[in-house]
Every structure is written in C-alpha cells, then in structure tokens.
Amino acid sequence: MSHRTIDVIGGGPAGLAAARLIKLADPSSRVTVHERSDSSTSTFGFGVSLTESTMRNLSAVDPQTAERIRQVSYAGHSLTLRGDDRDVQLHGARNLAIGRAALLEVLTEAAADIGVDIRMGSRVDVSDTDADVVVAADGARSAVRDKLAAELGVHVSYGSLHYMWCGADFAVDTAYFAARSLDDALFVTHAYPYADGRSTFLIEADEQTWKSARLADNETGLAPGETDEVSVRMLEQAFSADLHGRKLLTNRTRWARFPTVRLDRWSHGNVVVLGDAAHTAHYTIGSGTKLALEDAIALARSLADTRDVTEAFTRYEAARRPVVDRFKHLAARSQGWWSSYRNRHDQLPERVALSYMTRAGNLSVADYATAHPEIVQAALCHLGDAPVTDPATLDDWILSRPLDHAALTLARREIDPDAIRDDARVRHLTWTDTDVWGDRADEFVAELESRSAQTVVMLEGPDDAPSIGARIDMAERLRWHTASAVVVTLPSVARPEGAAAVAAGRCDAVVLVR
C-alpha cells in the first residue's frame, strides 16, 4: 500500500491540528503544511477562546497537545456586563482563553514533533500540488475556496457591524462587555484576559457610529497591513477608564465587517475545506477556533477510517455539518443582538443581561435564574415579583402575567389560538426569512412603521429552530419601531423560548400551537 500524501494549505489552528491528527492516525502518511506567512508571530489577533467541550474532545484523541494548550491558557474567567454604575454577572468560568500566537506555537511544535513538514513562507496554489489529499485550511478569506467557488457553492455575506481587534498590556480582572459613548458615537468592547499581562479588546461600532464618527475617513490613504492609528486613538479616549490610561496594543489593526461563509459542499475531488475556510460563526459566541479544532478531529478520523478519499470526505461532512449549522444559527442570532445593541443600551442592566443570556435561544430564563436568581428578579421587575427561588416555575409565571397594551389587553401572555384566530384587530403576517436584518426585513419593518395606528401583529411561520428564532427577533424589531402589540406563534415545544422572549421584551405575547 502506497503512503498517502497530504498537503495542508494554511498554518492556522485548523490546518496545524489537522496535520498532526492525520499524522498521528497514519504515521506512514507524508503530511506537509504550507503557511504563507514567515512565522506564527505575525499572526492577526490577540486572544482566542476555547470551550471545555472542545478541550475534552481534543483530549480524547490527543491528550498531549490538549494538556500543553491548557498549560499556556488563561483559565476560569467569568463574564460580566459592565455598566456605568454597576456590574452584572452573566455566567461563571466556562472557557479557556489563549493567545493566538501561543496556540499556534503549541500546535506547530506538536505537528513538527511527529514528522509533519511545516513550510513557513510557502505560497501554494491548489493547482500546484499533486498530493493525494489537499486540505484547505486557509481561513475566512480562503484563496482555495475562492478558486473552487463554483464547485463548492460558495456564499459569503457581511454583517453591518464594524469591529476592530486590539489588545492591552494588562490582564483585565474578568471577561466583560461594556458600552462607552464618545460624543454621538457608541462603542462596545468585548474584553477578556488571555495571559498574565495581556487582554483582548475587541471593539465594535454600529452603522450609526460609523457615520457619526466618520470612521471611514480614517482609512483614507492607509497602506495594506497598516494600522488605523486615528481610530485607535479615538478608541483609547472612549475606553480610557477601562484601559487605566494605557494604550491599546495593535497588530495591523483596522476596521472590518464579519464575513459569514456558507458552502453547499465542503469538498471537490481531492480537496476538502475545514475551519473558517468552510464556515464561519460570529465571534460573539466564541466558536471559530472551537469549530476549527473539532473539524480537524473529524477529518482525521474519517481519513483514518477509509482509504477512499471521496468516502472519507462524505463522512467528515456528514459528521460535522449538523453541528456547524447549529452553531451558525446560534451565532447569527447573537450577531443580530450585538448589531442592534444600541436599542438596549439605556435599559436596566439586569434586563440587558437577561436579554443577552437568552439571545440565541439555547438558554432559558430558568437556566440563568438557577445561577443568578437576584439578577433575574431585577430583570423581571417589569412583570412583577418573580418566584426566582423556584426556577422551574418561571416560564409559567412569565406567561401568566397580564398585558396592558394600548392595542391589546390580556389576562395572560400565553394566548389560546382559538381566542385570537378571528379577532378583527389582529393582522396575521407570515415571516419565513431567517435574515431579520437584511434589506427585505428593513422593508417589512418600514411598511409596518408607516402605519401609525396601534394594531396587533401576529407573526407566523415554520416551526424549525432558525425560523422560530427569526420570528422572535423580527418581533423585537417591530416592538422597537411600531406602536403595535406583537404576538408570536410558536410550537408548544418552544414554550421556554417564548417565555424568554416575553421576559426580555422581544414580544408581547405568544400563541403556542400543538
């Protein structure tokens, strides 16, 4: 049997992990990593996040590398909403944080130690290689993916938020997010420690801030790879208290918009894509590196299980696509939440915290109340005195609260379908698009906003998870921009999500359909 040859294009976490795991599973294989940069120290970014579930998965197949990552990681930070006058706890210590350069150093050494040939400064076109397997792990702006766009069925869209990766030369006391105003601009930071004496400061600006602060003007004349120093100085001013008067650390730092990447197919011929080259999920759920490493684990396992490359790729995609699609759904809702953060900025901090924790639909009010009952009690004060000492009863309590809206008065927030079906006040609208922030959604909201009369809008649609989430998020947009009472239809199995939507003010009431 001939030795299998594998060329990995891209020396980021996905490519390096795949190279080592493939070589571990098949020591006779010849594995080469081609990385276009000269060294890992020139990497973009500062710290990245890894979940405990990912570390367990890696430990199961490569305990040595997993332990080395743990040794150089910053573990155990909690997450906090840092308001103007008080902090609100979001959740406890869950993730590891690690400097991106440190992670790449660990993965590079681990791959080299078992005989992977790592070639820095190697720019390889997919058509130049005659390897049996070509692994495209060259990131969100993958050249391999672009070259095979028609074959892979590539779809890329960009979010409205502008963001900038920065760092700081001290470790913040906890991971937190905070919004700071500078004149008419509102900037939001996601800050977290990733090493002793180092933190990531990821800073966002919405479209209104982009225009009011004239941030586009700061990019005029910048050379490729040059840091936007004018914007950095502005952000240092906005976050001077958070930075304790220090400067932000930069590394080719400039504004960007997040690319959401989706492929119809993850392979073509002997080429397979993984990590950000195959899919991206918004950074606000901290999943990019997680998904990359787990892709690498699945690809290595599939290649080890069969010599048939096509079959191996089919198994890899079948194993990973459902998991990735779920994370992409959660990430899309999280991205929408952050894109519209300005609309929540002036709310009670505890209510913002509840909205944050339930934003993607994977956590309930009861989940949050179990860990932080006093925060949930404050967040629900607009509904009454919530029984937070018994979280299991919270959904029933929330949906039992009365509604006193100019357009709709109800004894409880859970409505019998028969009681509202033929109500002349109700305008039944179907929303099926999972994108609630695009042009079609803007037109939908604008059309209803133009109707000044106070009406009742009932949003209906399919019962799959992405459609349910989109309907709830659209309801929130309508509550912000219209005078209508907004009711959402949901399948009965989504009752906890409906209760969270009412609690967080995403909708006024729900209709549960069995």
MIBAZA-212794 format. One line per 2 residues: number of its first residue (from 1); their letters; for each residue x negated, y, z negated of C-alpha. Coordinates in nm, 2 decimals, decimal comma. Example, Ala and Ser with C-alpha at 12.3 -4.5 7.8 and 13.67 -1.06 7.14 Angstrom:
1) as) -1,23/-0,45/-0,78  -1,37/-0,11/-0,71;
This chain:
1) ms) 0,00/0,00/0,00  -0,14/0,34/0,10;
3) hr) -0,19/0,61/-0,15  0,08/0,87/-0,14;
5) ti) -0,04/1,23/-0,08  0,14/1,52/-0,23;
7) dv) 0,08/1,89/-0,16  0,24/2,13/-0,41;
9) ig) 0,28/2,48/-0,28  0,29/2,72/-0,58;
11) gg) 0,10/2,70/-0,91  0,36/2,83/-1,14;
13) pa) 0,52/2,62/-1,42  0,74/2,42/-1,18;
15) gl) 0,45/2,33/-0,95  0,19/2,25/-1,21;
17) aa) 0,43/2,05/-1,42  0,55/1,85/-1,11;
19) ar) 0,19/1,79/-1,01  0,09/1,65/-1,35;
21) li) 0,40/1,44/-1,39  0,38/1,29/-1,04;
23) kl) 0,02/1,20/-1,10  0,10/1,05/-1,45;
25) ad) 0,36/0,83/-1,29  0,15/0,73/-1,00;
27) ps) -0,23/0,77/-1,08  -0,32/0,64/-0,73;
29) sr) -0,15/0,94/-0,56  -0,35/1,23/-0,44;
31) vt) -0,19/1,55/-0,57  -0,31/1,90/-0,47;
33) vh) -0,17/2,23/-0,59  -0,21/2,53/-0,37;
35) er) -0,18/2,86/-0,55  -0,22/3,18/-0,35;
37) sd) -0,34/3,40/-0,64  -0,70/3,37/-0,75;
39) ss) -0,63/3,29/-1,12  -0,34/3,25/-1,36;
41) ts) -0,44/3,57/-1,54  -0,30/3,77/-1,25;
43) tf) 0,05/3,63/-1,31  0,35/3,86/-1,33;
45) gf) 0,54/3,89/-1,65  0,47/3,86/-2,02;
47) gv) 0,65/3,61/-2,24  0,89/3,33/-2,13;
49) sl) 1,14/3,13/-2,33  1,18/2,75/-2,37;
51) te) 1,47/2,57/-2,54  1,43/2,29/-2,78;
53) st) 1,62/2,06/-2,54  1,37/2,12/-2,27;
55) mr) 1,08/2,05/-2,51  1,24/1,72/-2,62;
57) nl) 1,28/1,63/-2,25  0,92/1,71/-2,18;
59) sa) 0,80/1,53/-2,49  0,98/1,21/-2,37;
61) vd) 0,77/1,19/-2,06  0,45/1,39/-2,15;
63) pq) 0,41/1,43/-2,53  0,06/1,55/-2,50;
65) ta) 0,15/1,85/-2,28  0,46/1,92/-2,49;
67) er) 0,25/1,93/-2,81  -0,01/2,16/-2,65;
69) ir) 0,27/2,40/-2,55  0,41/2,40/-2,90;
71) qv) 0,07/2,48/-3,04  0,03/2,80/-2,84;
73) sy) 0,40/2,91/-2,86  0,57/3,15/-3,09;
75) ag) 0,85/2,96/-3,26  1,15/3,03/-3,47;
77) hs) 1,26/3,39/-3,39  1,62/3,47/-3,44;
79) lt) 1,83/3,71/-3,21  1,98/4,04/-3,33;
81) lr) 2,19/4,32/-3,18  2,00/4,63/-3,30;
83) gd) 2,25/4,92/-3,32  2,19/5,28/-3,41;
85) dr) 2,28/5,23/-3,78  2,26/4,86/-3,84;
87) dv) 2,15/4,52/-3,71  2,40/4,24/-3,64;
89) ql) 2,28/3,88/-3,63  2,36/3,69/-3,32;
91) hg) 2,21/3,35/-3,37  1,93/3,18/-3,56;
93) ar) 1,60/3,04/-3,45  1,65/2,82/-3,14;
95) nl) 1,39/2,88/-2,88  1,02/2,89/-2,84;
97) ai) 0,85/3,19/-2,67  0,52/3,16/-2,50;
99) gr) 0,30/3,40/-2,29  0,34/3,32/-1,93;
101) aa) -0,04/3,32/-1,88  -0,08/3,09/-2,18;
103) ll) 0,18/2,85/-2,04  0,01/2,84/-1,71;
105) ev) -0,33/2,78/-1,87  -0,19/2,48/-2,06;
107) lt) -0,02/2,33/-1,75  -0,33/2,40/-1,53;
109) ea) -0,56/2,22/-1,78  -0,32/1,93/-1,82;
111) aa) -0,29/1,88/-1,45  -0,67/1,91/-1,39;
113) di) -0,74/1,66/-1,67  -0,58/1,37/-1,49;
115) gv) -0,73/1,45/-1,15  -0,49/1,69/-0,98;
117) di) -0,68/1,91/-0,74  -0,59/2,27/-0,81;
119) rm) -0,70/2,52/-0,55  -0,66/2,88/-0,65;
121) gs) -0,65/3,14/-0,38  -0,52/2,88/-0,13;
123) rv) -0,26/3,01/0,10  -0,10/2,71/0,28;
125) dv) 0,19/2,73/0,52  0,43/2,43/0,51;
127) sd) 0,35/2,36/0,87  -0,03/2,33/0,79;
129) td) 0,00/2,03/0,57  0,01/1,66/0,67;
131) ad) 0,09/1,53/0,32  0,35/1,26/0,27;
133) vv) 0,54/1,49/0,03  0,54/1,87/0,02;
135) va) 0,67/2,02/-0,30  0,78/2,38/-0,25;
137) ad) 0,75/2,55/-0,59  0,66/2,90/-0,47;
139) ga) 0,91/3,09/-0,67  1,22/3,30/-0,62;
141) rs) 1,08/3,47/-0,31  0,96/3,13/-0,17;
143) av) 0,79/3,15/0,17  0,85/2,78/0,23;
145) rd) 1,23/2,83/0,16  1,24/3,13/0,40;
147) kl) 1,07/2,93/0,68  1,32/2,65/0,64;
149) aa) 1,62/2,88/0,57  1,84/2,72/0,84;
151) el) 1,76/2,37/0,74  1,81/2,42/0,37;
153) gv) 2,11/2,65/0,40  1,98/2,95/0,20;
155) hv) 2,20/3,20/0,03  2,04/3,50/-0,16;
157) sy) 2,23/3,78/-0,33  2,11/4,06/-0,55;
159) gs) 2,26/4,19/-0,87  2,34/4,56/-0,94;
161) lh) 2,12/4,59/-1,25  1,77/4,72/-1,21;
163) ym) 1,52/4,57/-1,45  1,16/4,60/-1,54;
165) wc) 0,92/4,36/-1,72  0,70/4,53/-1,98;
167) ga) 0,51/4,42/-2,29  0,40/4,56/-2,62;
169) df) 0,08/4,51/-2,82  0,26/4,40/-3,13;
171) av) 0,50/4,12/-3,23  0,85/4,25/-3,30;
173) dt) 1,00/4,11/-3,62  1,27/3,93/-3,43;
175) ay) 1,41/3,90/-3,08  1,67/4,17/-3,03;
177) fa) 1,85/4,37/-2,77  1,92/4,74/-2,81;
179) ar) 2,05/5,03/-2,60  1,89/5,37/-2,61;
181) sl) 2,00/5,69/-2,44  1,79/5,95/-2,27;
183) dd) 1,99/6,24/-2,16  2,26/6,09/-1,94;
185) al) 2,07/5,76/-1,89  2,14/5,44/-2,09;
187) fv) 1,86/5,18/-2,10  1,89/4,84/-2,26;
189) th) 1,60/4,63/-2,38  1,57/4,26/-2,44;
191) ay) 1,27/4,24/-2,68  1,11/3,93/-2,83;
193) py) 0,78/3,82/-2,97  0,58/3,56/-2,78;
195) ad) 0,24/3,56/-2,95  0,07/3,72/-3,25;
197) gr) 0,03/4,08/-3,15  0,24/4,05/-2,83;
199) st) 0,61/4,11/-2,73  0,81/4,12/-2,41;
201) fl) 1,02/4,43/-2,35  1,25/4,36/-2,06;
203) ie) 1,44/4,68/-1,98  1,75/4,73/-1,77;
205) ad) 1,91/5,03/-1,61  2,26/5,01/-1,46;
207) eq) 2,36/5,19/-1,13  2,48/5,50/-1,32;
209) tw) 2,15/5,53/-1,49  1,96/5,46/-1,17;
211) ks) 2,12/5,76/-1,01  2,14/6,00/-1,31;
213) ar) 1,77/5,94/-1,40  1,67/5,95/-1,03;
215) la) 1,46/5,63/-1,08  1,44/5,56/-0,71;
217) dn) 1,24/5,88/-0,67  0,97/5,73/-0,90;
219) et) 0,90/5,46/-0,64  0,82/5,70/-0,36;
221) gl) 0,47/5,65/-0,24  0,38/5,35/-0,46;
223) ap) 0,14/5,11/-0,30  0,22/4,73/-0,31;
225) ge) 0,15/4,60/-0,66  0,12/4,94/-0,81;
227) td) 0,29/5,01/-1,14  0,57/5,27/-1,16;
229) ev) 0,40/5,48/-1,42  0,66/5,76/-1,41;
231) sv) 0,94/5,52/-1,51  0,72/5,35/-1,77;
233) rm) 0,65/5,69/-1,94  1,03/5,76/-1,93;
235) le) 1,10/5,42/-2,10  0,83/5,48/-2,36;
237) qa) 1,02/5,80/-2,45  1,35/5,63/-2,46;
239) fs) 1,22/5,34/-2,68  0,97/5,54/-2,88;
241) ad) 1,12/5,43/-3,21  1,12/5,06/-3,11;
243) lh) 0,76/5,09/-2,99  0,65/5,28/-3,30;
245) gr) 0,50/5,53/-3,07  0,29/5,28/-2,88;
247) kl) 0,25/5,25/-2,51  0,42/4,98/-2,30;
249) lt) 0,20/4,71/-2,15  0,23/4,68/-1,78;
251) nr) 0,12/4,44/-1,50  0,23/4,55/-1,15;
253) tr) 0,54/4,67/-1,33  0,82/4,83/-1,13;
255) wa) 1,20/4,81/-1,10  1,36/4,51/-0,93;
257) rf) 1,70/4,36/-0,89  1,76/3,99/-0,97;
259) pt) 1,79/3,76/-0,67  2,04/3,48/-0,71;
261) vr) 1,93/3,19/-0,50  2,15/2,91/-0,39;
263) ld) 2,07/2,63/-0,14  2,31/2,40/0,04;
265) rw) 2,03/2,13/0,05  1,72/2,10/-0,17;
267) sh) 1,51/1,91/0,09  1,43/1,88/0,45;
269) gn) 1,22/1,60/0,60  0,93/1,55/0,36;
271) vv) 0,97/1,89/0,20  1,15/1,93/-0,13;
273) vl) 1,21/2,25/-0,33  1,23/2,30/-0,71;
275) gd) 1,24/2,57/-0,97  1,32/2,92/-0,86;
277) aa) 1,25/2,83/-0,50  1,56/2,61/-0,51;
279) ht) 1,78/2,80/-0,75  1,77/3,10/-0,99;
281) ah) 1,98/3,16/-1,30  1,98/3,51/-1,46;
283) yt) 1,71/3,57/-1,72  1,97/3,67/-1,98;
285) ig) 2,03/3,31/-2,07  1,65/3,23/-2,07;
287) sg) 1,68/2,94/-1,83  1,43/2,99/-1,55;
289) tk) 1,13/2,81/-1,70  1,36/2,56/-1,86;
291) la) 1,51/2,46/-1,53  1,17/2,45/-1,36;
293) le) 1,03/2,21/-1,60  1,33/1,99/-1,60;
295) da) 1,33/1,99/-1,22  0,97/1,87/-1,23;
297) ia) 1,06/1,59/-1,47  1,35/1,47/-1,25;
299) la) 1,15/1,49/-0,92  0,85/1,30/-1,07;
301) rs) 1,09/1,03/-1,19  1,26/1,00/-0,86;
303) la) 0,94/0,97/-0,66  0,82/0,71/-0,91;
305) dt) 1,13/0,50/-0,86  1,12/0,46/-0,49;
307) rd) 0,86/0,49/-0,20  1,14/0,61/0,03;
309) vt) 1,09/0,99/0,02  1,44/1,07/0,15;
311) ea) 1,60/0,85/-0,11  1,38/1,00/-0,38;
313) ft) 1,49/1,35/-0,28  1,85/1,24/-0,28;
315) ry) 1,82/1,10/-0,63  1,64/1,41/-0,75;
317) ea) 1,91/1,65/-0,62  2,19/1,43/-0,75;
319) ar) 2,04/1,43/-1,10  1,97/1,80/-1,11;
321) rp) 2,23/1,99/-0,91  2,52/1,94/-1,16;
323) vv) 2,31/2,06/-1,45  2,17/2,36/-1,25;
325) dr) 2,52/2,45/-1,12  2,65/2,46/-1,48;
327) fk) 2,36/2,69/-1,59  2,41/2,91/-1,28;
329) hl) 2,78/2,95/-1,38  2,69/3,05/-1,74;
331) aa) 2,41/3,28/-1,61  2,64/3,45/-1,36;
333) rs) 2,89/3,54/-1,64  2,60/3,66/-1,86;
335) qg) 2,47/3,87/-1,58  2,81/4,03/-1,53;
337) ww) 2,83/4,10/-1,90  2,50/4,28/-1,90;
339) ss) 2,58/4,47/-1,58  2,88/4,61/-1,75;
341) yr) 2,73/4,67/-2,09  2,79/5,05/-2,07;
343) nr) 3,16/4,98/-2,12  3,10/4,81/-2,46;
345) hd) 2,82/5,04/-2,58  3,05/5,25/-2,81;
347) ql) 3,23/4,96/-2,96  3,19/4,84/-3,32;
349) pe) 2,85/4,65/-3,32  3,02/4,34/-3,46;
351) rv) 3,27/4,34/-3,18  2,99/4,37/-2,92;
353) al) 2,82/4,08/-3,09  3,13/3,86/-3,07;
355) sy) 3,17/3,96/-2,70  2,80/3,87/-2,64;
357) mt) 2,82/3,53/-2,81  3,13/3,43/-2,61;
359) ra) 3,04/3,60/-2,29  2,96/3,28/-2,08;
361) gn) 3,25/3,07/-2,21  3,03/2,80/-2,37;
363) ls) 3,06/2,92/-2,73  3,39/2,97/-2,92;
365) va) 3,48/3,22/-3,19  3,47/2,93/-3,43;
367) dy) 3,11/2,85/-3,33  3,00/3,20/-3,42;
369) at) 3,21/3,21/-3,73  3,06/2,89/-3,86;
371) ah) 2,71/3,06/-3,87  2,82/3,42/-3,94;
373) pe) 3,17/3,45/-4,09  3,12/3,80/-4,22;
375) iv) 3,03/3,93/-3,87  3,33/3,76/-3,71;
377) qa) 3,56/3,90/-3,98  3,44/4,25/-3,89;
379) al) 3,47/4,18/-3,52  3,83/4,07/-3,56;
381) ch) 3,95/4,35/-3,78  4,15/4,50/-3,49;
383) lg) 4,37/4,19/-3,51  4,40/4,17/-3,89;
385) da) 4,23/3,99/-4,17  4,09/3,68/-4,01;
387) pv) 4,06/3,35/-4,20  3,69/3,31/-4,12;
389) td) 3,63/3,08/-4,41  3,81/2,81/-4,21;
391) pa) 3,67/2,85/-3,86  3,88/2,56/-3,73;
393) tl) 4,19/2,77/-3,77  4,06/3,08/-3,59;
395) dd) 4,19/3,01/-3,24  4,54/2,95/-3,38;
397) wi) 4,52/3,27/-3,59  4,39/3,49/-3,30;
399) ls) 4,67/3,36/-3,06  4,93/3,41/-3,33;
401) rp) 4,86/3,79/-3,36  5,12/4,03/-3,23;
403) ld) 5,06/4,25/-2,93  5,19/4,61/-2,93;
405) ha) 5,10/4,75/-2,58  5,29/5,03/-2,41;
407) al) 5,38/4,78/-2,13  5,43/4,47/-2,33;
409) tl) 5,53/4,38/-2,69  5,48/4,03/-2,81;
411) ar) 5,52/3,84/-3,13  5,21/3,64/-3,05;
413) re) 4,93/3,64/-2,79  5,00/3,28/-2,66;
415) id) 5,30/3,31/-2,42  5,53/3,03/-2,31;
417) pd) 5,51/3,01/-1,93  5,89/2,99/-1,90;
419) ai) 5,93/3,31/-2,10  5,73/3,52/-1,86;
421) rd) 5,77/3,35/-1,52  6,08/3,55/-1,41;
423) da) 6,01/3,87/-1,61  6,06/4,16/-1,37;
425) rv) 5,79/4,37/-1,54  5,52/4,11/-1,45;
427) rh) 5,31/4,14/-1,14  5,17/3,79/-1,06;
429) lt) 4,83/3,81/-0,90  4,60/3,53/-0,79;
431) wt) 4,23/3,57/-0,82  4,01/3,29/-0,67;
433) dt) 3,68/3,46/-0,61  3,41/3,37/-0,87;
435) dv) 3,23/3,70/-0,80  3,41/3,97/-1,00;
437) wg) 3,15/4,24/-0,94  3,13/4,25/-0,56;
439) dr) 3,30/4,46/-0,30  3,62/4,26/-0,29;
441) ad) 3,65/4,28/-0,67  3,59/4,65/-0,66;
443) ef) 3,87/4,69/-0,41  4,10/4,48/-0,62;
445) va) 4,04/4,69/-0,93  4,07/5,02/-0,74;
447) el) 4,40/4,91/-0,59  4,55/4,84/-0,93;
449) es) 4,38/5,15/-1,08  4,56/5,37/-0,82;
451) rs) 4,89/5,26/-0,97  4,93/5,49/-1,27;
453) aq) 5,24/5,31/-1,40  5,19/5,09/-1,71;
455) tv) 5,27/4,74/-1,59  5,20/4,38/-1,69;
457) vm) 4,94/4,20/-1,47  4,93/3,82/-1,49;
459) le) 4,62/3,67/-1,33  4,65/3,32/-1,20;
461) gp) 4,42/3,09/-1,01  4,24/2,75/-1,00;
463) dd) 4,15/2,55/-1,32  3,79/2,48/-1,26;
465) ap) 3,54/2,64/-1,50  3,39/2,90/-1,27;
467) si) 3,74/3,02/-1,17  3,86/3,03/-1,53;
469) ga) 3,56/3,24/-1,62  3,61/3,47/-1,32;
471) ri) 3,97/3,53/-1,41  3,89/3,62/-1,77;
473) dm) 3,61/3,86/-1,66  3,84/4,02/-1,40;
475) ae) 4,10/4,07/-1,67  3,84/4,26/-1,87;
477) rl) 3,77/4,49/-1,58  4,14/4,56/-1,53;
479) rw) 4,18/4,64/-1,90  3,90/4,90/-1,87;
481) ht) 4,02/5,07/-1,56  4,40/5,04/-1,56;
483) as) 4,69/5,11/-1,81  4,83/4,76/-1,76;
485) av) 4,86/4,48/-2,01  4,66/4,19/-1,87;
487) vv) 4,76/3,83/-1,92  4,55/3,53/-1,80;
489) tl) 4,68/3,19/-1,72  4,46/2,90/-1,83;
491) ps) 4,48/2,53/-1,86  4,55/2,42/-2,21;
493) va) 4,21/2,26/-2,24  4,06/2,61/-2,21;
495) rp) 4,25/2,74/-2,52  3,93/2,82/-2,72;
497) eg) 3,81/3,03/-2,43  4,14/3,20/-2,42;
499) aa) 4,13/3,28/-2,79  3,78/3,42/-2,74;
501) av) 3,90/3,63/-2,45  4,17/3,79/-2,67;
503) aa) 3,94/3,83/-2,97  3,67/4,01/-2,76;
505) gr) 3,93/4,22/-2,58  3,89/4,06/-2,23;
507) cd) 4,26/4,01/-2,20  4,57/4,10/-2,40;
509) av) 4,73/3,76/-2,40  4,72/3,41/-2,24;
511) vl) 4,96/3,17/-2,08  4,85/2,81/-2,14;
513) vr) 4,96/2,56/-1,87  4,96/2,19/-1,94;
